[in-house]
Amino acid sequence: MQIVLTYPGFQAIIFYRIANWFWRKGWHFIASVISYISRFITLIEIHPGATIGKRFFIDHGIGVVIGETTEIEDDCTIYQGVTLGGTSLVQEKRHPTLLSGVIVGAGAKVLGPIVLGENSRVGSNSVVLKDVPDGTTVVGIPAKPVGLDRVSKRKMVDKLEFEAYGVAYDHPNPEFEAISLLADRLSKLEKQFKQNYANNQVQAKSTTKSTTVKKKAETKVVSKNKKADSKTGTKTTKKDG
């Protein structure tokens, strides 16, 4: 009785089942009225035209929006503030599809006719714009995969545990990893620059030394030539005298 009277997620699903029955019968006005009453009571908006499977669970629930052409398979869980929205006004498939076992964390936005694969996870406050493969966790804006290949596809369903809000505590942060890679790259480039600078300094000193020696040698040769020319000029003068 407590669940029936105090759990908005459960209440919203009951209202949806009733509204969806009328929608499928073609009584769209009655279905829309029931959906409106549900939204007023639960603060959860589920379009009566959406397709939702068994054991669907909405935790906390406030602010959840599920669009008309959304398809949700069995055993999916979403949290408060989640939007399963469309990106087009055209009357066609424009909302996401959640395959079985999907968990969508609080505040996440899944937009467009994309597919979230079986047992995939969406981290809180992420914005998902592309398909998500089976067993993959995505986080960020726009959402990017983390924790790929954590289990084989054959054992994926058995290995994956329930992850509240769609992300386990030990999942890597892709932005932090990218920054770390950039920092490592910068450190390597800095070391390479220092090594090249040191080599250039040694080469410059060697070049300067060889140039100095060469100039001294040339100076000596010029000096000798001048002395030789001077002696030759003196002898010629004496002979003429």
BELTALIN-V417255 format. One record per residue. N is the residue number from 1. RES is the residue in one letter. NEAR is the number of other ideal C-beta (glycine too) atoms within 10 Angstrom. Layout:
BEGIN
N&RES&NEAR  N&RES&NEAR
END
This chain:
BEGIN
1&M&5  2&Q&6  3&I&9  4&V&9  5&L&8  6&T&9  7&Y&17  8&P&18  9&G&22  10&F&16  11&Q&19  12&A&23  13&I&19  14&I&13  15&F&21  16&Y&26  17&R&13  18&I&15  19&A&26  20&N&20  21&W&14  22&F&18  23&W&21  24&R&13  25&K&10  26&G&8  27&W&15  28&H&14  29&F&8  30&I&16  31&A&22  32&S&16  33&V&14  34&I&21  35&S&24  36&Y&14  37&I&12  38&S&23  39&R&16  40&F&8  41&I&12  42&T&23  43&L&14  44&I&25  45&E&17  46&I&28  47&H&20  48&P&25  49&G&19  50&A&20  51&T&14  52&I&18  53&G&14  54&K&10  55&R&10  56&F&19  57&F&15  58&I&25  59&D&16  60&H&15  61&G&22  62&I&14  63&G&15  64&V&26  65&V&16  66&I&25  67&G&19  68&E&16  69&T&19  70&T&24  71&E&17  72&I&25  73&E&19  74&D&13  75&D&17  76&C&21  77&T&23  78&I&29  79&Y&25  80&Q&20  81&G&19  82&V&26  83&T&21  84&L&27  85&G&16  86&G&19  87&T&13  88&S&12  89&L&7  90&V&8  91&Q&8  92&E&9  93&K&15  94&R&18  95&H&26  96&P&29  97&T&20  98&L&30  99&L&20  100&S&17  101&G&22  102&V&26  103&I&27  104&V&30  105&G&24  106&A&20  107&G&17  108&A&26  109&K&21  110&V&27  111&L&18  112&G&16  113&P&17  114&I&16  115&V&17  116&L&28  117&G&17  118&E&21  119&N&21  120&S&25  121&R&29  122&V&29  123&G&25  124&S&18  125&N&16  126&S&24  127&V&16  128&V&26  129&L&14  130&K&12  131&D&15  132&V&24  133&P&14  134&D&17  135&G&22  136&T&20  137&T&27  138&V&26  139&V&25  140&G&16  141&I&12  142&P&12  143&A&22  144&K&15  145&P&15  146&V&20  147&G&18  148&L&9  149&D&8  150&R&15  151&V&14  152&S&9  153&K&11  154&R&8  155&K&9  156&M&15  157&V&14  158&D&8  159&K&12  160&L&19  161&E&6  162&F&9  163&E&17  164&A&14  165&Y&20  166&G&25  167&V&21  168&A&17  169&Y&6  170&D&7  171&H&16  172&P&11  173&N&14  174&P&16  175&E&12  176&F&9  177&E&11  178&A&11  179&I&11  180&S&11  181&L&10  182&L&10  183&A&10  184&D&10  185&R&10  186&L&10  187&S&10  188&K&10  189&L&10  190&E&10  191&K&10  192&Q&10  193&F&10  194&K&10  195&Q&10  196&N&10  197&Y&10  198&A&10  199&N&10  200&N&10  201&Q&10  202&V&10  203&Q&10  204&A&10  205&K&10  206&S&10  207&T&10  208&T&10  209&K&10  210&S&10  211&T&10  212&T&10  213&V&10  214&K&10  215&K&10  216&K&10  217&A&10  218&E&10  219&T&10  220&K&10  221&V&10  222&V&10  223&S&10  224&K&10  225&N&10  226&K&10  227&K&10  228&A&10  229&D&10  230&S&9  231&K&10  232&T&10  233&G&9  234&T&9  235&K&9  236&T&10  237&T&9  238&K&7  239&K&6  240&D&6  241&G&5
END
